[in-house]
Amino acid sequence: MKKFMAVLLLAVFAAIAPAAKNAAAQEAKAKKASSNKEIRWHGAVIRFDKDNSFLDVRKGTVERRIHYDSSTKWTKGGKSIEASDVKEGDDVITLSVANEKKDLVATQIDLRPPK
């Protein structure tokens, strides 16, 4: 009887182990997906480096470097503009995602009207 219970208990653990592994994998996948959430940053452009494709945006005393690439959408009032339309001192809202290096890469940069 003790042998039977031991075998039964072993069978139960063997059946549960893959399910637990699947749950852990799904949790890790969900965490990774949520880490690619879009980050909104609103502030004034203090540096615009077209050669290295980034701009530094300051909100209060906090500065963030926002990288951009050819897939970045540049807008003003819902209409498309060129990157050259944005100048240092302009007010912008950026929507970005973090890449593997934890750099913010803009998906959209919106030029806001002057105050």
VMD Tcl script that builds the backbone (N, CA, C; Angstrom):
set m [mol new atoms 345]
animate dup $m
set s [atomselect $m all]
$s set {name element resname resid chain x y z} {
  {N N MET 1 A 0.819 -1.186 0.000}
  {CA C MET 1 A 0.000 0.000 0.000}
  {C C MET 1 A 0.872 1.263 0.000}
  {N N LYS 2 A 1.968 1.244 0.763}
  {CA C LYS 2 A 2.851 2.398 0.822}
  {C C LYS 2 A 3.509 2.623 -0.535}
  {N N LYS 3 A 3.840 1.525 -1.210}
  {CA C LYS 3 A 4.453 1.649 -2.535}
  {C C LYS 3 A 3.461 2.278 -3.520}
  {N N PHE 4 A 2.232 1.840 -3.448}
  {CA C PHE 4 A 1.191 2.351 -4.325}
  {C C PHE 4 A 1.003 3.856 -4.096}
  {N N MET 5 A 0.970 4.307 -2.845}
  {CA C MET 5 A 0.797 5.722 -2.521}
  {C C MET 5 A 2.001 6.539 -3.027}
  {N N ALA 6 A 3.193 5.985 -2.889}
  {CA C ALA 6 A 4.394 6.676 -3.349}
  {C C ALA 6 A 4.363 6.837 -4.862}
  {N N VAL 7 A 3.968 5.793 -5.575}
  {CA C VAL 7 A 3.878 5.851 -7.034}
  {C C VAL 7 A 2.795 6.838 -7.449}
  {N N LEU 8 A 1.670 6.813 -6.758}
  {CA C LEU 8 A 0.571 7.727 -7.058}
  {C C LEU 8 A 0.996 9.183 -6.833}
  {N N LEU 9 A 1.678 9.428 -5.731}
  {CA C LEU 9 A 2.158 10.759 -5.416}
  {C C LEU 9 A 3.174 11.233 -6.461}
  {N N LEU 10 A 4.059 10.352 -6.873}
  {CA C LEU 10 A 5.044 10.674 -7.903}
  {C C LEU 10 A 4.351 11.002 -9.226}
  {N N ALA 11 A 3.319 10.253 -9.569}
  {CA C ALA 11 A 2.573 10.492 -10.807}
  {C C ALA 11 A 1.882 11.856 -10.768}
  {N N VAL 12 A 1.343 12.212 -9.624}
  {CA C VAL 12 A 0.674 13.511 -9.489}
  {C C VAL 12 A 1.684 14.640 -9.685}
  {N N PHE 13 A 2.850 14.543 -9.045}
  {CA C PHE 13 A 3.872 15.571 -9.208}
  {C C PHE 13 A 4.367 15.646 -10.649}
  {N N ALA 14 A 4.492 14.505 -11.303}
  {CA C ALA 14 A 4.941 14.486 -12.699}
  {C C ALA 14 A 3.918 15.169 -13.608}
  {N N ALA 15 A 2.643 15.051 -13.264}
  {CA C ALA 15 A 1.593 15.677 -14.062}
  {C C ALA 15 A 1.528 17.182 -13.805}
  {N N ILE 16 A 1.835 17.608 -12.605}
  {CA C ILE 16 A 1.737 19.021 -12.242}
  {C C ILE 16 A 2.943 19.822 -12.729}
  {N N ALA 17 A 4.115 19.225 -12.783}
  {CA C ALA 17 A 5.346 19.942 -13.134}
  {C C ALA 17 A 5.263 20.668 -14.480}
  {N N PRO 18 A 4.803 20.037 -15.567}
  {CA C PRO 18 A 4.727 20.769 -16.841}
  {C C PRO 18 A 3.740 21.937 -16.789}
  {N N ALA 19 A 2.649 21.772 -16.057}
  {CA C ALA 19 A 1.681 22.864 -15.939}
  {C C ALA 19 A 2.300 24.055 -15.213}
  {N N ALA 20 A 3.072 23.782 -14.174}
  {CA C ALA 20 A 3.731 24.863 -13.438}
  {C C ALA 20 A 4.768 25.555 -14.323}
  {N N LYS 21 A 5.461 24.762 -15.135}
  {CA C LYS 21 A 6.462 25.329 -16.037}
  {C C LYS 21 A 5.780 26.236 -17.068}
  {N N ASN 22 A 4.645 25.799 -17.612}
  {CA C ASN 22 A 3.885 26.607 -18.568}
  {C C ASN 22 A 3.417 27.905 -17.937}
  {N N ALA 23 A 2.940 27.845 -16.720}
  {CA C ALA 23 A 2.462 29.042 -16.033}
  {C C ALA 23 A 3.606 30.035 -15.844}
  {N N ALA 24 A 4.772 29.543 -15.474}
  {CA C ALA 24 A 5.924 30.421 -15.286}
  {C C ALA 24 A 6.345 31.054 -16.611}
  {N N ALA 25 A 6.299 30.280 -17.692}
  {CA C ALA 25 A 6.670 30.809 -19.006}
  {C C ALA 25 A 5.677 31.874 -19.461}
  {N N GLN 26 A 4.389 31.647 -19.222}
  {CA C GLN 26 A 3.378 32.635 -19.606}
  {C C GLN 26 A 3.524 33.910 -18.793}
  {N N GLU 27 A 3.856 33.775 -17.528}
  {CA C GLU 27 A 4.055 34.948 -16.680}
  {C C GLU 27 A 5.253 35.760 -17.168}
  {N N ALA 28 A 6.337 35.093 -17.530}
  {CA C ALA 28 A 7.517 35.784 -18.038}
  {C C ALA 28 A 7.207 36.490 -19.354}
  {N N LYS 29 A 6.424 35.845 -20.217}
  {CA C LYS 29 A 6.046 36.443 -21.496}
  {C C LYS 29 A 5.190 37.690 -21.278}
  {N N ALA 30 A 4.252 37.615 -20.335}
  {CA C ALA 30 A 3.391 38.760 -20.035}
  {C C ALA 30 A 4.206 39.915 -19.463}
  {N N LYS 31 A 5.180 39.611 -18.631}
  {CA C LYS 31 A 6.023 40.646 -18.040}
  {C C LYS 31 A 6.850 41.333 -19.120}
  {N N LYS 32 A 7.382 40.544 -20.067}
  {CA C LYS 32 A 8.178 41.118 -21.150}
  {C C LYS 32 A 7.308 42.006 -22.029}
  {N N ALA 33 A 6.090 41.569 -22.312}
  {CA C ALA 33 A 5.188 42.363 -23.152}
  {C C ALA 33 A 4.842 43.681 -22.475}
  {N N SER 34 A 4.652 43.655 -21.161}
  {CA C SER 34 A 4.314 44.890 -20.468}
  {C C SER 34 A 5.508 45.821 -20.359}
  {N N SER 35 A 6.728 45.291 -20.445}
  {CA C SER 35 A 7.906 46.146 -20.383}
  {C C SER 35 A 8.091 46.930 -21.679}
  {N N ASN 36 A 7.423 46.543 -22.754}
  {CA C ASN 36 A 7.486 47.266 -24.024}
  {C C ASN 36 A 6.354 48.279 -24.138}
  {N N LYS 37 A 5.834 48.699 -23.002}
  {CA C LYS 37 A 4.759 49.671 -22.970}
  {C C LYS 37 A 5.275 51.020 -23.453}
  {N N GLU 38 A 4.414 51.772 -24.126}
  {CA C GLU 38 A 4.793 53.076 -24.634}
  {C C GLU 38 A 4.938 54.068 -23.483}
  {N N ILE 39 A 5.979 54.868 -23.547}
  {CA C ILE 39 A 6.279 55.849 -22.515}
  {C C ILE 39 A 6.064 57.241 -23.113}
  {N N ARG 40 A 5.266 58.057 -22.433}
  {CA C ARG 40 A 4.969 59.417 -22.893}
  {C C ARG 40 A 5.855 60.390 -22.130}
  {N N TRP 41 A 6.491 61.307 -22.861}
  {CA C TRP 41 A 7.342 62.311 -22.234}
  {C C TRP 41 A 7.055 63.652 -22.893}
  {N N HIS 42 A 6.713 64.671 -22.082}
  {CA C HIS 42 A 6.328 65.995 -22.572}
  {C C HIS 42 A 7.294 67.009 -21.988}
  {N N GLY 43 A 7.931 67.786 -22.847}
  {CA C GLY 43 A 8.855 68.802 -22.359}
  {C C GLY 43 A 9.431 69.628 -23.493}
  {N N ALA 44 A 10.466 70.372 -23.162}
  {CA C ALA 44 A 11.112 71.256 -24.135}
  {C C ALA 44 A 12.374 70.600 -24.679}
  {N N VAL 45 A 12.575 70.738 -25.983}
  {CA C VAL 45 A 13.781 70.208 -26.619}
  {C C VAL 45 A 14.954 71.097 -26.208}
  {N N ILE 46 A 15.970 70.488 -25.591}
  {CA C ILE 46 A 17.138 71.292 -25.212}
  {C C ILE 46 A 18.350 70.986 -26.092}
  {N N ARG 47 A 18.376 69.807 -26.705}
  {CA C ARG 47 A 19.424 69.429 -27.654}
  {C C ARG 47 A 18.795 68.609 -28.764}
  {N N PHE 48 A 19.219 68.871 -29.986}
  {CA C PHE 48 A 18.719 68.111 -31.130}
  {C C PHE 48 A 19.930 67.721 -31.965}
  {N N ASP 49 A 20.319 66.456 -31.909}
  {CA C ASP 49 A 21.495 65.964 -32.629}
  {C C ASP 49 A 21.024 65.122 -33.813}
  {N N LYS 50 A 20.964 65.731 -34.976}
  {CA C LYS 50 A 20.482 65.027 -36.174}
  {C C LYS 50 A 21.483 63.987 -36.666}
  {N N ASP 51 A 22.777 64.213 -36.412}
  {CA C ASP 51 A 23.789 63.259 -36.856}
  {C C ASP 51 A 23.684 61.931 -36.111}
  {N N ASN 52 A 23.367 61.986 -34.816}
  {CA C ASN 52 A 23.259 60.773 -33.999}
  {C C ASN 52 A 21.813 60.369 -33.721}
  {N N SER 53 A 20.859 61.048 -34.330}
  {CA C SER 53 A 19.430 60.733 -34.255}
  {C C SER 53 A 18.896 60.661 -32.830}
  {N N PHE 54 A 19.068 61.736 -32.090}
  {CA C PHE 54 A 18.439 61.824 -30.778}
  {C C PHE 54 A 18.136 63.269 -30.439}
  {N N LEU 55 A 17.228 63.444 -29.498}
  {CA C LEU 55 A 16.984 64.753 -28.939}
  {C C LEU 55 A 16.846 64.609 -27.428}
  {N N ASP 56 A 17.291 65.614 -26.704}
  {CA C ASP 56 A 17.159 65.634 -25.257}
  {C C ASP 56 A 15.978 66.532 -24.936}
  {N N VAL 57 A 15.069 66.003 -24.114}
  {CA C VAL 57 A 13.853 66.725 -23.761}
  {C C VAL 57 A 13.834 66.912 -22.253}
  {N N ARG 58 A 13.623 68.155 -21.817}
  {CA C ARG 58 A 13.603 68.470 -20.388}
  {C C ARG 58 A 12.189 68.800 -19.946}
  {N N LYS 59 A 11.802 68.165 -18.839}
  {CA C LYS 59 A 10.528 68.459 -18.185}
  {C C LYS 59 A 10.881 68.850 -16.753}
  {N N GLY 60 A 10.714 70.112 -16.417}
  {CA C GLY 60 A 11.148 70.590 -15.104}
  {C C GLY 60 A 12.659 70.517 -15.021}
  {N N THR 61 A 13.163 69.707 -14.077}
  {CA C THR 61 A 14.616 69.548 -13.948}
  {C C THR 61 A 15.084 68.186 -14.456}
  {N N VAL 62 A 14.153 67.390 -14.992}
  {CA C VAL 62 A 14.489 66.035 -15.454}
  {C C VAL 62 A 14.652 66.037 -16.964}
  {N N GLU 63 A 15.773 65.463 -17.406}
  {CA C GLU 63 A 16.103 65.387 -18.824}
  {C C GLU 63 A 16.065 63.935 -19.290}
  {N N ARG 64 A 15.522 63.704 -20.470}
  {CA C ARG 64 A 15.550 62.361 -21.057}
  {C C ARG 64 A 16.052 62.454 -22.484}
  {N N ARG 65 A 16.876 61.474 -22.854}
  {CA C ARG 65 A 17.361 61.387 -24.228}
  {C C ARG 65 A 16.403 60.487 -24.990}
  {N N ILE 66 A 15.860 61.009 -26.074}
  {CA C ILE 66 A 14.918 60.284 -26.912}
  {C C ILE 66 A 15.586 60.041 -28.264}
  {N N HIS 67 A 15.770 58.769 -28.600}
  {CA C HIS 67 A 16.338 58.405 -29.900}
  {C C HIS 67 A 15.199 58.297 -30.918}
  {N N TYR 68 A 15.512 58.495 -32.169}
  {CA C TYR 68 A 14.520 58.322 -33.233}
  {C C TYR 68 A 15.176 57.642 -34.420}
  {N N ASP 69 A 14.318 57.106 -35.295}
  {CA C ASP 69 A 14.815 56.450 -36.498}
  {C C ASP 69 A 13.869 56.750 -37.656}
  {N N SER 70 A 14.048 56.044 -38.732}
  {CA C SER 70 A 13.241 56.316 -39.934}
  {C C SER 70 A 11.772 55.960 -39.744}
  {N N SER 71 A 11.454 55.136 -38.752}
  {CA C SER 71 A 10.052 54.759 -38.543}
  {C C SER 71 A 9.318 55.721 -37.604}
  {N N THR 72 A 10.021 56.679 -37.021}
  {CA C THR 72 A 9.407 57.645 -36.112}
  {C C THR 72 A 8.488 58.577 -36.898}
  {N N LYS 73 A 7.257 58.749 -36.397}
  {CA C LYS 73 A 6.305 59.673 -37.020}
  {C C LYS 73 A 6.456 61.038 -36.362}
  {N N TRP 74 A 6.608 62.067 -37.174}
  {CA C TRP 74 A 6.723 63.445 -36.706}
  {C C TRP 74 A 5.423 64.152 -37.042}
  {N N THR 75 A 4.761 64.735 -36.047}
  {CA C THR 75 A 3.463 65.369 -36.280}
  {C C THR 75 A 3.376 66.730 -35.601}
  {N N LYS 76 A 2.415 67.524 -36.085}
  {CA C LYS 76 A 2.056 68.793 -35.452}
  {C C LYS 76 A 0.576 68.984 -35.690}
  {N N GLY 77 A -0.197 68.956 -34.629}
  {CA C GLY 77 A -1.647 69.132 -34.751}
  {C C GLY 77 A -2.300 68.029 -35.562}
  {N N GLY 78 A -1.772 66.824 -35.494}
  {CA C GLY 78 A -2.350 65.693 -36.217}
  {C C GLY 78 A -1.891 65.571 -37.661}
  {N N LYS 79 A -1.084 66.517 -38.129}
  {CA C LYS 79 A -0.586 66.482 -39.502}
  {C C LYS 79 A 0.894 66.139 -39.512}
  {N N SER 80 A 1.317 65.431 -40.539}
  {CA C SER 80 A 2.725 65.033 -40.654}
  {C C SER 80 A 3.617 66.236 -40.924}
  {N N ILE 81 A 4.791 66.218 -40.289}
  {CA C ILE 81 A 5.808 67.237 -40.529}
  {C C ILE 81 A 7.145 66.531 -40.714}
  {N N GLU 82 A 8.169 67.287 -41.009}
  {CA C GLU 82 A 9.522 66.751 -41.141}
  {C C GLU 82 A 10.268 66.966 -39.833}
  {N N ALA 83 A 11.277 66.147 -39.584}
  {CA C ALA 83 A 12.093 66.283 -38.375}
  {C C ALA 83 A 12.755 67.656 -38.321}
  {N N SER 84 A 13.067 68.215 -39.486}
  {CA C SER 84 A 13.739 69.521 -39.533}
  {C C SER 84 A 12.841 70.657 -39.041}
  {N N ASP 85 A 11.533 70.413 -38.914}
  {CA C ASP 85 A 10.615 71.434 -38.404}
  {C C ASP 85 A 10.732 71.626 -36.896}
  {N N VAL 86 A 11.334 70.675 -36.204}
  {CA C VAL 86 A 11.500 70.749 -34.748}
  {C C VAL 86 A 12.841 71.403 -34.443}
  {N N LYS 87 A 12.815 72.399 -33.571}
  {CA C LYS 87 A 14.018 73.153 -33.199}
  {C C LYS 87 A 14.228 73.096 -31.690}
  {N N GLU 88 A 15.440 73.418 -31.267}
  {CA C GLU 88 A 15.725 73.502 -29.838}
  {C C GLU 88 A 14.831 74.574 -29.221}
  {N N GLY 89 A 14.278 74.267 -28.052}
  {CA C GLY 89 A 13.367 75.177 -27.370}
  {C C GLY 89 A 11.908 74.863 -27.633}
  {N N ASP 90 A 11.610 74.056 -28.657}
  {CA C ASP 90 A 10.227 73.692 -28.963}
  {C C ASP 90 A 9.653 72.763 -27.903}
  {N N ASP 91 A 8.343 72.856 -27.726}
  {CA C ASP 91 A 7.609 71.996 -26.806}
  {C C ASP 91 A 7.154 70.760 -27.589}
  {N N VAL 92 A 7.490 69.564 -27.094}
  {CA C VAL 92 A 7.135 68.324 -27.792}
  {C C VAL 92 A 6.560 67.297 -26.815}
  {N N ILE 93 A 5.782 66.395 -27.369}
  {CA C ILE 93 A 5.334 65.201 -26.647}
  {C C ILE 93 A 5.888 64.022 -27.424}
  {N N THR 94 A 6.595 63.141 -26.723}
  {CA C THR 94 A 7.162 61.965 -27.381}
  {C C THR 94 A 6.490 60.710 -26.858}
  {N N LEU 95 A 6.244 59.769 -27.743}
  {CA C LEU 95 A 5.784 58.431 -27.388}
  {C C LEU 95 A 6.913 57.490 -27.770}
  {N N SER 96 A 7.437 56.763 -26.787}
  {CA C SER 96 A 8.632 55.944 -27.004}
  {C C SER 96 A 8.488 54.576 -26.380}
  {N N VAL 97 A 9.323 53.653 -26.846}
  {CA C VAL 97 A 9.452 52.331 -26.224}
  {C C VAL 97 A 10.930 52.119 -25.907}
  {N N ALA 98 A 11.186 51.349 -24.864}
  {CA C ALA 98 A 12.564 51.064 -24.478}
  {C C ALA 98 A 13.090 49.904 -25.315}
  {N N ASN 99 A 14.310 50.052 -25.829}
  {CA C ASN 99 A 14.921 48.957 -26.590}
  {C C ASN 99 A 15.721 48.055 -25.654}
  {N N GLU 100 A 16.500 47.134 -26.218}
  {CA C GLU 100 A 17.274 46.178 -25.409}
  {C C GLU 100 A 18.253 46.873 -24.479}
  {N N LYS 101 A 18.775 48.008 -24.918}
  {CA C LYS 101 A 19.760 48.750 -24.117}
  {C C LYS 101 A 19.092 49.701 -23.123}
  {N N LYS 102 A 17.766 49.667 -23.047}
  {CA C LYS 102 A 16.969 50.548 -22.176}
  {C C LYS 102 A 16.954 51.994 -22.668}
  {N N ASP 103 A 17.346 52.225 -23.932}
  {CA C ASP 103 A 17.239 53.555 -24.526}
  {C C ASP 103 A 15.795 53.768 -24.958}
  {N N LEU 104 A 15.309 54.997 -24.863}
  {CA C LEU 104 A 13.971 55.312 -25.344}
  {C C LEU 104 A 14.039 55.619 -26.836}
  {N N VAL 105 A 13.275 54.888 -27.635}
  {CA C VAL 105 A 13.224 55.091 -29.083}
  {C C VAL 105 A 11.820 55.559 -29.428}
  {N N ALA 106 A 11.720 56.732 -30.003}
  {CA C ALA 106 A 10.423 57.355 -30.273}
  {C C ALA 106 A 9.682 56.661 -31.398}
  {N N THR 107 A 8.396 56.419 -31.163}
  {CA C THR 107 A 7.513 55.958 -32.223}
  {C C THR 107 A 6.809 57.160 -32.844}
  {N N GLN 108 A 6.604 58.219 -32.011}
  {CA C GLN 108 A 5.991 59.447 -32.506}
  {C C GLN 108 A 6.525 60.631 -31.703}
  {N N ILE 109 A 6.773 61.723 -32.402}
  {CA C ILE 109 A 7.149 62.987 -31.767}
  {C C ILE 109 A 6.193 64.044 -32.284}
  {N N ASP 110 A 5.471 64.649 -31.347}
  {CA C ASP 110 A 4.450 65.644 -31.705}
  {C C ASP 110 A 4.903 67.026 -31.268}
  {N N LEU 111 A 5.019 67.929 -32.228}
  {CA C LEU 111 A 5.394 69.316 -31.961}
  {C C LEU 111 A 4.145 70.046 -31.475}
  {N N ARG 112 A 4.258 70.677 -30.299}
  {CA C ARG 112 A 3.123 71.393 -29.720}
  {C C ARG 112 A 3.184 72.860 -30.100}
  {N N PRO 113 A 2.022 73.516 -30.188}
  {CA C PRO 113 A 2.026 74.947 -30.517}
  {C C PRO 113 A 2.682 75.758 -29.394}
  {N N PRO 114 A 3.332 76.868 -29.735}
  {CA C PRO 114 A 3.963 77.694 -28.693}
  {C C PRO 114 A 2.916 78.268 -27.749}
  {N N LYS 115 A 3.329 78.467 -26.515}
  {CA C LYS 115 A 2.406 79.003 -25.498}
  {C C LYS 115 A 2.350 80.500 -25.541}
}
mol reanalyze $m
mol bondsrecalc $m
mol representation Tube
mol addrep $m
